[in-house]
Amino acid sequence: MIVTLLQGLKGADNVINANFRKLVLGRAVGNAGDSIYMIAMNWFILQLTNSALWIGIMNVAIVLPGVLLFLFGDSIDRHSKRRLLVAVEFSQLVIVVMLIGLVALHIKLPGIYVGLVFVAALFGSLAYPIQDTLVPLLVEPDQLVQAQADMSIAYKGTDYVFNALSGFLISFCSVLGVLIMDAATFVVTVATFRRIKLAEPRQQHTREKSLYLNQILVGFKIISTDPLLRLLTFASVVMNFFFGGLNTYVVLFGRHFGDSIYYGILESMSAVGILLGMTVVY
């Protein structure tokens, strides 16, 4: 799937296309890494604690960083996007190596695993807005729509494939073996992003931090004063709450059916449904 996507991106052998192919490949492999450790750690926490509460806490740690992304927009604007991208992927690699060490040493403190996964998920969530800001620098304006579609395929496509694959891998290789494979994906991602050659425009540092925070507050004020936006925000919160609950129960359903393979299959069906829904709505 990834190979086919990259072949479709070849076009002329110019630097921009080559760089965009590296971005797509890095996104696909990096997202595979995200999927692997999230699936693996959910299953590991269930095996360690036998507690639905801890599964819920783990899923909060995975999802919560996405809520905090608005705090980092100014920092992303101020710094080199390519360097930031390499840094966040390398940081995830470091966290996964730490998880490998803890699992290998049979450390049985679930709070430590949850904390590390939260940090890893934060870095992983930051990768997406950074990548999105890179796309307009790598393709022509009339190619943006197709480029974003390709990035979406690289994201969701690898998501459902590796969600299912992770369940099979855990069954055959154990959580420790899967985490070691996961570390390898981040090594590939870091190496791929480092090869992107890009002359980024000079960063402007004139905007004060207080101004950025004021702009954020204006956004919240707009939501609070517009009835339609209030309704949409409330509905989104409710839907995401139940969707988070579903993610917790999918782990329990997988164990109920007997094996991590079923957990991977259930997760993959969820991702396929999301991909299909996004395609139809788009």
C-alpha positions as CSV (number, residue, x, y, z in Angstrom):
1,M,0.0,0.0,0.0
2,I,2.8,2.5,1.0
3,V,4.8,1.5,-2.1
4,T,1.8,2.1,-4.4
5,L,1.2,5.5,-2.8
6,L,4.8,6.5,-3.2
7,Q,4.9,5.4,-6.8
8,G,1.9,7.6,-7.5
9,L,3.8,10.6,-6.0
10,K,6.8,10.2,-8.2
11,G,6.0,12.5,-11.2
12,A,9.1,14.3,-12.3
13,D,12.3,13.7,-10.5
14,N,12.5,17.1,-8.9
15,V,13.6,18.0,-5.4
16,I,10.1,19.0,-4.2
17,N,8.5,15.7,-5.2
18,A,11.4,13.7,-3.7
19,N,11.0,15.6,-0.4
20,F,7.3,15.1,-0.3
21,R,7.7,11.4,-0.9
22,K,10.0,11.3,2.1
23,L,7.4,13.2,4.2
24,V,4.7,10.7,3.2
25,L,6.9,7.7,3.8
26,G,8.0,9.1,7.2
27,R,4.4,9.8,8.2
28,A,3.3,6.3,7.2
29,V,6.1,4.6,9.1
30,G,5.8,6.9,12.1
31,N,2.1,6.4,12.3
32,A,2.7,2.6,12.2
33,G,5.0,3.1,15.2
34,D,2.3,5.1,17.0
35,S,-0.3,2.4,16.4
36,I,2.1,-0.4,17.5
37,Y,3.0,1.0,20.9
38,M,-0.6,2.1,21.7
39,I,-2.0,-1.3,21.0
40,A,0.9,-3.1,22.7
41,M,0.7,-1.0,25.9
42,N,-3.1,-1.3,26.2
43,W,-2.8,-5.0,26.1
44,F,0.2,-5.0,28.4
45,I,-1.7,-2.8,31.0
46,L,-4.6,-5.2,30.9
47,Q,-2.3,-8.2,31.5
48,L,-0.5,-6.3,34.3
49,T,-3.5,-5.0,36.2
50,N,-6.6,-6.9,35.0
51,S,-8.4,-3.6,35.5
52,A,-10.8,-1.8,33.2
53,L,-10.0,1.4,35.1
54,W,-6.4,1.2,34.2
55,I,-7.3,0.6,30.6
56,G,-9.4,3.8,30.7
57,I,-6.5,5.7,32.3
58,M,-4.2,4.5,29.6
59,N,-6.6,5.6,26.9
60,V,-6.9,9.0,28.5
61,A,-3.1,9.3,28.4
62,I,-3.2,8.4,24.7
63,V,-6.0,10.8,23.7
64,L,-5.4,13.8,26.1
65,P,-2.3,15.2,24.2
66,G,-4.5,15.9,21.2
67,V,-6.6,18.3,23.4
68,L,-3.4,20.2,24.3
69,L,-2.1,20.8,20.8
70,F,-3.4,24.4,20.7
71,L,-0.8,25.4,23.3
72,F,2.1,24.6,20.9
73,G,1.0,26.4,17.7
74,D,3.2,29.5,18.4
75,S,6.3,27.3,19.1
76,I,5.7,25.4,15.8
77,D,5.5,28.7,13.9
78,R,8.7,30.0,15.5
79,H,11.1,27.1,14.7
80,S,12.3,25.0,11.8
81,K,9.6,22.5,11.0
82,R,12.0,19.8,9.7
83,R,14.1,20.0,12.9
84,L,11.0,19.9,15.1
85,L,9.7,16.9,13.2
86,V,13.0,15.0,13.6
87,A,13.0,16.0,17.3
88,V,9.5,14.7,18.1
89,E,10.0,11.4,16.3
90,F,13.4,10.9,18.1
91,S,11.7,11.7,21.4
92,Q,9.2,9.0,20.8
93,L,12.0,6.6,20.0
94,V,13.6,7.4,23.4
95,I,10.3,6.8,25.2
96,V,9.8,3.4,23.5
97,V,13.3,2.4,24.4
98,M,12.5,3.3,28.0
99,L,9.3,1.2,27.8
100,I,11.4,-1.7,26.5
101,G,13.7,-1.5,29.4
102,L,10.8,-1.4,32.0
103,V,9.0,-4.4,30.4
104,A,12.3,-6.3,30.2
105,L,12.9,-5.7,33.9
106,H,9.4,-6.8,34.8
107,I,8.6,-3.5,36.5
108,K,5.0,-3.7,37.7
109,L,4.1,-0.1,38.3
110,P,1.3,0.9,35.8
111,G,1.5,4.6,36.6
112,I,5.0,4.7,35.1
113,Y,3.9,3.1,31.9
114,V,0.9,5.5,31.7
115,G,3.1,8.5,32.2
116,L,5.6,7.4,29.6
117,V,2.8,6.7,27.1
118,F,1.3,10.1,27.7
119,V,4.7,11.8,26.9
120,A,5.1,9.6,23.8
121,A,1.5,10.4,22.6
122,L,2.2,14.1,23.2
123,F,5.2,14.0,20.9
124,G,3.3,11.8,18.4
125,S,0.4,14.3,18.3
126,L,2.7,17.2,17.7
127,A,4.1,15.5,14.6
128,Y,0.8,15.9,12.7
129,P,0.5,19.7,12.8
130,I,4.2,20.0,12.1
131,Q,3.8,17.8,9.0
132,D,0.7,19.7,7.9
133,T,2.7,23.0,8.0
134,L,5.5,21.4,5.9
135,V,3.2,20.3,3.1
136,P,2.6,23.8,1.6
137,L,6.4,24.2,1.6
138,L,7.0,21.0,-0.4
139,V,4.3,21.1,-3.1
140,E,2.8,23.7,-5.5
141,P,-0.5,25.5,-4.4
142,D,-2.5,23.6,-7.0
143,Q,-1.2,20.3,-5.6
144,L,-2.2,20.9,-2.0
145,V,-5.6,19.1,-2.1
146,Q,-4.1,16.0,-3.6
147,A,-1.1,16.2,-1.2
148,Q,-3.3,16.4,1.9
149,A,-5.3,13.4,0.6
150,D,-2.1,11.4,0.2
151,M,-1.0,12.4,3.7
152,S,-4.5,11.3,5.0
153,I,-4.1,7.9,3.3
154,A,-0.6,7.5,4.8
155,Y,-2.1,8.3,8.2
156,K,-5.3,6.3,8.3
157,G,-4.1,3.5,5.9
158,T,-1.2,2.5,8.1
159,D,-3.4,3.0,11.2
160,Y,-5.9,0.2,10.5
161,V,-3.2,-2.1,8.9
162,F,-0.9,-1.9,11.9
163,N,-3.7,-1.9,14.5
164,A,-4.6,-5.4,13.2
165,L,-1.0,-6.5,12.7
166,S,-0.1,-5.5,16.2
167,G,-2.6,-7.9,17.7
168,F,-1.1,-10.8,15.7
169,L,2.4,-9.7,16.6
170,I,1.7,-9.6,20.3
171,S,0.3,-13.1,20.1
172,F,3.4,-14.5,18.4
173,C,6.2,-12.2,19.7
174,S,5.0,-10.9,23.1
175,V,4.7,-7.2,24.0
176,L,8.4,-6.9,24.5
177,G,9.1,-8.1,21.0
178,V,6.5,-5.8,19.5
179,L,8.0,-2.8,21.3
180,I,11.5,-3.6,19.9
181,M,10.0,-3.7,16.4
182,D,8.3,-0.4,17.2
183,A,11.6,1.2,18.1
184,A,12.9,0.2,14.7
185,T,10.0,2.0,13.0
186,F,11.0,5.3,14.8
187,V,14.6,4.8,13.7
188,V,13.4,4.6,10.1
189,T,11.1,7.6,10.6
190,V,13.9,9.8,12.1
191,A,16.3,8.8,9.3
192,T,13.7,9.5,6.6
193,F,12.8,13.0,7.9
194,R,16.4,13.9,8.3
195,R,16.8,13.4,4.6
196,I,14.3,16.0,3.7
197,K,16.1,19.0,2.1
198,L,14.2,22.2,2.6
199,A,15.1,25.9,2.6
200,E,12.5,27.2,5.1
201,P,11.6,30.9,5.1
202,R,13.2,32.9,7.9
203,Q,11.1,32.6,11.0
204,Q,9.5,35.8,12.4
205,H,9.9,36.3,16.1
206,T,8.0,39.5,16.4
207,R,4.8,38.0,17.9
208,E,4.7,38.1,21.7
209,K,3.7,35.0,23.7
210,S,1.0,37.0,25.4
211,L,-0.5,37.9,22.0
212,Y,-0.7,34.3,21.0
213,L,-2.5,33.4,24.3
214,N,-4.9,36.3,23.7
215,Q,-5.7,34.9,20.2
216,I,-6.4,31.5,21.9
217,L,-8.8,33.2,24.3
218,V,-10.5,35.0,21.5
219,G,-11.2,31.6,19.9
220,F,-12.8,30.3,23.1
221,K,-14.8,33.5,23.3
222,I,-16.1,33.0,19.8
223,I,-17.2,29.4,20.6
224,S,-18.9,30.5,23.8
225,T,-20.9,33.3,22.2
226,D,-22.1,31.5,19.0
227,P,-25.0,29.1,19.7
228,L,-24.2,26.8,16.7
229,L,-20.5,26.5,17.7
230,R,-21.5,25.8,21.3
231,L,-23.8,23.0,20.1
232,L,-21.1,21.5,17.8
233,T,-18.5,21.7,20.6
234,F,-20.8,20.0,23.1
235,A,-21.8,17.3,20.6
236,S,-18.1,16.7,19.8
237,V,-17.3,16.3,23.5
238,V,-20.1,13.8,24.0
239,M,-19.2,11.8,21.0
240,N,-15.5,11.7,21.8
241,F,-16.4,10.6,25.4
242,F,-18.2,7.6,24.2
243,F,-15.6,6.9,21.5
244,G,-13.0,6.9,24.2
245,G,-15.1,4.5,26.2
246,L,-15.4,2.2,23.2
247,N,-11.6,2.1,22.9
248,T,-11.5,0.9,26.5
249,Y,-14.0,-1.8,26.0
250,V,-12.4,-3.0,22.7
251,V,-9.4,-4.2,24.8
252,L,-11.7,-6.1,27.2
253,F,-13.7,-7.6,24.3
254,G,-10.5,-8.8,22.7
255,R,-9.5,-10.6,25.9
256,H,-13.1,-12.0,26.3
257,F,-12.8,-13.5,22.9
258,G,-9.6,-15.1,24.0
259,D,-6.5,-13.5,22.4
260,S,-4.8,-10.3,21.4
261,I,-5.5,-11.3,17.8
262,Y,-9.1,-10.4,18.3
263,Y,-8.1,-7.1,19.9
264,G,-6.2,-6.2,16.8
265,I,-9.1,-7.2,14.5
266,L,-11.5,-5.1,16.5
267,E,-9.2,-2.1,16.4
268,S,-8.7,-2.5,12.6
269,M,-12.4,-2.6,12.0
270,S,-12.8,0.6,14.0
271,A,-10.1,2.3,11.9
272,V,-11.6,1.0,8.6
273,G,-14.9,2.5,9.7
274,I,-13.3,5.9,10.4
275,L,-11.5,5.8,7.0
276,L,-14.7,4.9,5.2
277,G,-16.7,7.6,7.0
278,M,-14.1,10.2,6.3
279,T,-14.1,9.2,2.6
280,V,-17.9,9.3,2.3
281,V,-18.2,12.6,4.1
282,Y,-15.3,14.2,2.1
